[in-house]
Amino acid sequence: MTIPPVTLRATNDTSVTLSALEGRTVVFAYPRTGEPGKIGLVDDWDMIPGARGCTPQTCAFRDLFAELKAAGAAQVFGLSTQSNDYQIEMASRLHLPFPVLSDEALELTHALRLPTMSVAGLTLIKRLALVIDDARITHVFYPVFPPDRNAGD
């Protein structure tokens, strides 16, 4: 499947069009990362299959970033439907060496028909990872479990 020409905001203050990127791109998607000091989206968040583990998944990609690059990934991105403003704070707090993309308007999610779940009136992307070579999806990791091992897959 070819990546559609959808442009998303990134935490490094750029706009990214995945379909325009050359080489291998790794995109890992997750429902949402938690916000320190704030109550969860719903009381039983950890009981929702696939919901728990977004921060550990993101940190695993951070920790294996150099290895992913050495293995041929020209770009690595996180992806969620959370706002770019929240993602900027999260990327800074977690010291991410890669940008996180916001699909808050669900443009890429709908265009690729990514699996989603609805929680507290929000549409969230289910956890997955895409390997994209020159704008073509060449591998999909879905479902992803456990989240913290996805980067090593």
Backbone as CSV, one residue per row, in Angstrom:
resi,resn,N_x,N_y,N_z,CA_x,CA_y,CA_z,C_x,C_y,C_z
1,MET,0.847,-1.179,0.000,0.000,0.000,0.000,0.890,1.240,0.000
2,THR,0.512,2.208,-0.766,1.249,3.468,-0.854,0.724,4.448,0.191
3,ILE,1.647,5.175,0.789,1.286,6.194,1.779,0.631,7.374,1.047
4,PRO,-0.517,7.840,1.522,-1.165,8.993,0.884,-0.429,10.293,1.221
5,PRO,-0.605,11.313,0.405,0.079,12.597,0.639,-0.605,13.438,1.718
6,VAL,-0.482,12.990,2.949,-1.057,13.697,4.101,0.094,14.342,4.869
7,THR,-0.061,15.591,5.214,0.971,16.311,5.954,0.549,16.435,7.419
8,LEU,1.480,16.074,8.311,1.215,16.098,9.751,2.214,17.013,10.453
9,ARG,1.771,17.612,11.551,2.667,18.439,12.378,3.547,17.535,13.229
10,ALA,4.783,17.955,13.376,5.757,17.189,14.146,6.253,18.003,15.334
11,THR,6.774,17.292,16.315,7.242,17.944,17.538,8.501,18.775,17.330
12,ASN,9.174,18.638,16.195,10.358,19.450,15.929,10.005,20.687,15.102
13,ASP,8.735,21.097,15.164,8.231,22.306,14.516,8.341,22.254,12.996
14,THR,8.142,21.058,12.439,8.106,20.890,10.993,6.785,20.247,10.617
15,SER,6.530,20.239,9.335,5.402,19.495,8.791,5.991,18.333,8.015
16,VAL,5.452,17.143,8.219,6.014,15.942,7.609,4.969,15.296,6.710
17,THR,5.376,15.011,5.484,4.553,14.271,4.541,5.277,12.948,4.307
18,LEU,4.810,11.900,4.956,5.493,10.606,4.893,5.670,10.113,3.462
19,SER,4.713,10.415,2.587,4.787,9.949,1.200,5.921,10.613,0.418
20,ALA,6.460,11.708,0.928,7.532,12.429,0.236,8.925,12.028,0.722
21,LEU,8.988,11.170,1.735,10.283,10.805,2.308,10.918,9.662,1.531
22,GLU,12.215,9.779,1.327,12.950,8.734,0.629,13.597,7.790,1.627
23,GLY,13.808,6.570,1.195,14.461,5.588,2.039,13.477,4.927,2.987
24,ARG,14.015,4.308,4.013,13.199,3.571,4.986,12.774,4.485,6.127
25,THR,11.492,4.439,6.418,10.912,5.199,7.517,10.198,4.220,8.436
26,VAL,10.406,4.367,9.730,9.697,3.562,10.720,8.748,4.490,11.470
27,VAL,7.474,4.106,11.503,6.465,4.884,12.227,5.802,3.947,13.220
28,PHE,5.878,4.290,14.495,5.157,3.491,15.489,4.013,4.334,16.028
29,ALA,2.844,3.732,16.080,1.641,4.438,16.526,1.173,3.846,17.846
30,TYR,0.559,4.701,18.639,0.093,4.286,19.959,-1.141,5.107,20.315
31,PRO,-1.974,4.600,21.235,-3.201,5.336,21.591,-2.928,6.718,22.183
32,ARG,-2.170,6.785,23.263,-1.819,8.075,23.865,-0.871,7.839,25.033
33,THR,0.006,8.779,25.258,0.883,8.699,26.421,0.223,9.439,27.571
34,GLY,0.551,9.013,28.762,-0.012,9.635,29.959,0.569,11.012,30.209
35,GLU,-0.157,11.775,30.998,0.289,13.110,31.366,0.590,13.114,32.861
36,PRO,1.859,13.339,33.245,2.222,13.321,34.660,1.358,14.273,35.487
37,GLY,0.922,13.781,36.616,0.143,14.603,37.529,-1.317,14.745,37.158
38,LYS,-1.736,14.092,36.080,-3.133,14.178,35.667,-3.791,12.809,35.786
39,ILE,-5.053,12.822,36.063,-5.828,11.591,36.156,-5.952,11.013,34.749
40,GLY,-5.963,9.690,34.642,-6.073,9.031,33.353,-7.345,9.408,32.618
41,LEU,-7.353,9.131,31.328,-8.494,9.442,30.471,-9.783,8.824,31.010
42,VAL,-9.673,7.580,31.445,-10.776,6.879,32.105,-10.189,6.086,33.266
43,ASP,-11.006,5.794,34.265,-10.524,5.084,35.452,-9.926,3.724,35.138
44,ASP,-10.504,3.035,34.164,-10.056,1.673,33.873,-9.169,1.589,32.630
45,TRP,-8.385,2.657,32.355,-7.512,2.699,31.185,-6.650,1.444,31.075
46,ASP,-6.045,1.038,32.191,-5.142,-0.119,32.155,-5.862,-1.430,31.855
47,MET,-7.167,-1.442,31.953,-7.942,-2.657,31.679,-8.362,-2.759,30.206
48,ILE,-8.194,-1.695,29.444,-8.558,-1.703,28.023,-7.453,-2.420,27.253
49,PRO,-7.791,-3.492,26.536,-6.760,-4.214,25.782,-5.987,-3.302,24.827
50,GLY,-4.668,-3.305,24.961,-3.820,-2.510,24.085,-3.626,-1.067,24.493
51,ALA,-4.287,-0.618,25.551,-4.178,0.783,25.940,-2.889,1.063,26.711
52,ARG,-2.581,0.233,27.651,-1.443,0.459,28.527,-0.120,0.182,27.802
53,GLY,0.864,1.029,28.031,2.206,0.770,27.515,2.728,1.769,26.504
54,CYS,2.030,2.879,26.304,2.455,3.848,25.294,3.798,4.495,25.631
55,THR,3.981,4.898,26.875,5.249,5.507,27.254,6.385,4.488,27.194
56,PRO,6.220,3.245,27.704,7.303,2.272,27.549,7.640,1.966,26.082
57,GLN,6.629,1.928,25.218,6.884,1.695,23.792,7.712,2.848,23.220
58,THR,7.313,4.070,23.525,8.019,5.249,23.034,9.454,5.273,23.549
59,CYS,9.642,4.947,24.814,10.991,4.939,25.393,11.853,3.834,24.784
60,ALA,11.256,2.707,24.417,12.015,1.638,23.761,12.514,2.110,22.393
61,PHE,11.683,2.817,21.639,12.143,3.365,20.362,13.239,4.403,20.590
62,ARG,13.118,5.185,21.648,14.176,6.144,21.998,15.481,5.407,22.277
63,ASP,15.389,4.368,23.114,16.591,3.653,23.540,17.255,2.879,22.405
64,LEU,16.465,2.460,21.402,17.008,1.704,20.274,17.156,2.555,19.011
65,PHE,17.022,3.860,19.148,17.067,4.757,17.995,18.345,4.577,17.172
66,ALA,19.495,4.570,17.819,20.766,4.426,17.094,20.821,3.095,16.358
67,GLU,20.302,2.038,16.975,20.295,0.728,16.320,19.356,0.708,15.117
68,LEU,18.209,1.378,15.239,17.281,1.461,14.105,17.932,2.207,12.940
69,LYS,18.621,3.297,13.248,19.314,4.049,12.206,20.418,3.190,11.571
70,ALA,21.171,2.482,12.397,22.249,1.632,11.881,21.699,0.496,11.013
71,ALA,20.458,0.074,11.299,19.830,-1.008,10.532,19.179,-0.491,9.246
72,GLY,19.271,0.809,8.990,18.787,1.329,7.723,17.606,2.269,7.772
73,ALA,17.107,2.577,8.955,15.986,3.517,9.046,16.518,4.943,8.846
74,ALA,16.075,5.582,7.778,16.485,6.963,7.531,15.758,7.909,8.481
75,GLN,14.489,7.550,8.812,13.670,8.354,9.709,12.900,7.438,10.654
76,VAL,12.650,7.939,11.855,11.799,7.261,12.832,10.834,8.313,13.362
77,PHE,9.566,7.933,13.462,8.548,8.842,13.988,7.616,8.089,14.925
78,GLY,7.174,8.752,15.977,6.040,8.295,16.745,4.793,8.913,16.121
79,LEU,3.629,8.342,16.407,2.375,8.843,15.847,1.243,8.586,16.821
80,SER,0.475,9.625,17.112,-0.748,9.450,17.899,-1.745,10.520,17.490
81,THR,-2.929,10.437,18.053,-3.957,11.441,17.764,-3.947,12.559,18.801
82,GLN,-2.969,12.549,19.697,-2.860,13.626,20.673,-2.408,14.914,19.981
83,SER,-2.693,16.035,20.608,-2.346,17.333,20.029,-0.833,17.511,19.944
84,ASN,-0.413,18.311,18.991,1.004,18.612,18.835,1.555,19.298,20.076
85,ASP,0.771,20.176,20.697,1.233,20.855,21.915,1.562,19.855,23.012
86,TYR,0.684,18.864,23.231,0.983,17.860,24.247,2.204,17.046,23.843
87,GLN,2.270,16.664,22.581,3.386,15.833,22.126,4.732,16.543,22.279
88,ILE,4.755,17.852,22.078,5.999,18.610,22.251,6.486,18.487,23.689
89,GLU,5.574,18.635,24.642,5.949,18.488,26.064,6.450,17.078,26.328
90,MET,5.725,16.080,25.827,6.088,14.684,26.048,7.440,14.355,25.419
91,ALA,7.674,14.806,24.201,8.942,14.532,23.515,10.114,15.140,24.282
92,SER,9.905,16.325,24.835,10.943,16.970,25.633,11.172,16.212,26.942
93,ARG,10.081,15.879,27.619,10.172,15.187,28.912,10.858,13.831,28.783
94,LEU,10.584,13.118,27.677,11.153,11.779,27.473,12.483,11.809,26.708
95,HIS,12.947,13.014,26.333,14.220,13.188,25.620,14.266,12.354,24.342
96,LEU,13.245,12.505,23.510,13.163,11.711,22.288,14.093,12.267,21.207
97,PRO,14.859,11.390,20.550,15.752,11.834,19.480,15.060,11.881,18.116
98,PHE,13.776,11.642,18.088,12.998,11.637,16.846,11.714,12.432,17.075
99,PRO,11.119,12.948,16.004,9.866,13.681,16.143,8.671,12.754,16.330
100,VAL,7.641,13.292,16.931,6.361,12.596,17.061,5.355,13.372,16.217
101,LEU,4.559,12.651,15.455,3.584,13.251,14.550,2.205,13.260,15.186
102,SER,1.482,14.337,14.970,0.115,14.440,15.480,-0.880,14.235,14.337
103,ASP,-1.727,13.225,14.497,-2.825,13.007,13.551,-4.136,13.321,14.270
104,GLU,-4.147,14.474,14.926,-5.304,14.886,15.715,-6.574,14.960,14.862
105,ALA,-6.442,15.314,13.587,-7.593,15.401,12.690,-7.924,14.057,12.037
106,LEU,-7.157,13.024,12.356,-7.375,11.654,11.874,-7.239,11.500,10.350
107,GLU,-6.526,12.404,9.702,-6.382,12.340,8.249,-5.627,11.093,7.794
108,LEU,-4.448,10.855,8.368,-3.669,9.676,7.989,-4.365,8.409,8.479
109,THR,-4.895,8.467,9.686,-5.599,7.320,10.268,-6.715,6.849,9.344
110,HIS,-7.530,7.775,8.871,-8.634,7.406,7.969,-8.119,6.987,6.601
111,ALA,-7.132,7.700,6.066,-6.618,7.395,4.729,-6.010,5.996,4.657
112,LEU,-5.339,5.569,5.733,-4.727,4.234,5.762,-5.643,3.180,6.392
113,ARG,-6.794,3.643,6.865,-7.717,2.756,7.572,-7.011,2.027,8.719
114,LEU,-6.263,2.809,9.501,-5.564,2.238,10.654,-6.591,1.788,11.686
115,PRO,-6.268,0.734,12.428,-7.197,0.276,13.468,-7.279,1.298,14.597
116,THR,-8.489,1.555,15.053,-8.701,2.543,16.108,-9.584,1.969,17.201
117,MET,-9.635,2.706,18.297,-10.560,2.399,19.379,-11.130,3.725,19.863
118,SER,-12.301,3.654,20.430,-12.954,4.848,20.940,-12.966,4.777,22.462
119,VAL,-12.426,5.806,23.096,-12.361,5.877,24.551,-12.733,7.297,24.970
120,ALA,-13.696,7.409,25.845,-14.122,8.703,26.377,-14.426,9.705,25.260
121,GLY,-15.024,9.216,24.193,-15.400,10.083,23.084,-14.268,10.442,22.136
122,LEU,-13.082,9.889,22.360,-11.929,10.162,21.496,-11.628,8.947,20.629
123,THR,-11.184,9.195,19.409,-10.722,8.123,18.539,-9.219,8.030,18.679
124,LEU,-8.743,6.858,19.084,-7.321,6.635,19.326,-6.821,5.534,18.401
125,ILE,-5.583,5.670,17.930,-4.979,4.649,17.083,-4.565,3.478,17.961
126,LYS,-4.883,2.269,17.512,-4.384,1.091,18.226,-2.883,0.971,17.955
127,ARG,-2.210,0.343,18.885,-0.760,0.227,18.815,-0.325,-0.600,17.597
128,LEU,0.582,-0.025,16.799,1.104,-0.716,15.621,2.398,-0.049,15.202
129,ALA,3.091,-0.662,14.270,4.290,-0.048,13.694,4.297,-0.335,12.197
130,LEU,4.742,0.652,11.447,4.828,0.534,9.991,6.271,0.715,9.556
131,VAL,6.702,-0.125,8.630,7.976,0.084,7.949,7.600,0.557,6.554
132,ILE,8.103,1.722,6.196,7.769,2.353,4.918,9.052,2.515,4.117
133,ASP,9.056,1.988,2.911,10.204,2.137,2.021,9.777,2.945,0.811
134,ASP,10.354,4.148,0.692,10.041,5.034,-0.431,8.532,5.150,-0.653
135,ALA,7.821,5.495,0.398,6.378,5.781,0.391,5.484,4.546,0.258
136,ARG,6.054,3.346,0.327,5.251,2.121,0.292,5.386,1.386,1.620
137,ILE,4.255,0.990,2.192,4.287,0.201,3.433,4.761,-1.194,3.074
138,THR,5.898,-1.591,3.644,6.464,-2.904,3.325,6.317,-3.903,4.464
139,HIS,6.014,-3.403,5.649,5.791,-4.316,6.776,4.921,-3.619,7.821
140,VAL,4.025,-4.389,8.399,3.159,-3.881,9.468,3.303,-4.790,10.670
141,PHE,3.531,-4.203,11.831,3.532,-4.937,13.095,2.217,-4.619,13.789
142,TYR,1.316,-5.585,13.833,0.019,-5.405,14.486,-0.587,-6.781,14.712
143,PRO,-1.090,-7.072,15.867,-1.025,-6.241,17.067,0.383,-6.244,17.658
144,VAL,0.633,-5.290,18.516,1.927,-5.158,19.171,1.763,-5.499,20.634
145,PHE,2.495,-6.528,21.073,2.506,-6.885,22.487,3.743,-7.731,22.746
146,PRO,4.461,-7.453,23.794,4.322,-6.325,24.709,4.872,-5.050,24.074
147,PRO,4.330,-3.908,24.456,4.699,-2.634,23.824,6.179,-2.288,23.892
148,ASP,6.809,-2.590,25.011,8.210,-2.183,25.178,9.188,-3.007,24.343
149,ARG,8.705,-4.051,23.676,9.576,-4.867,22.825,9.390,-4.587,21.342
150,ASN,8.447,-3.721,20.996,8.128,-3.428,19.593,9.326,-2.878,18.827
151,ALA,10.085,-1.983,19.427,11.222,-1.368,18.729,12.254,-2.407,18.328
152,GLY,12.406,-3.454,19.111,13.369,-4.504,18.814,12.911,-5.481,17.749
153,ASP,11.606,-5.433,17.435,11.077,-6.340,16.405,11.583,-5.954,15.038
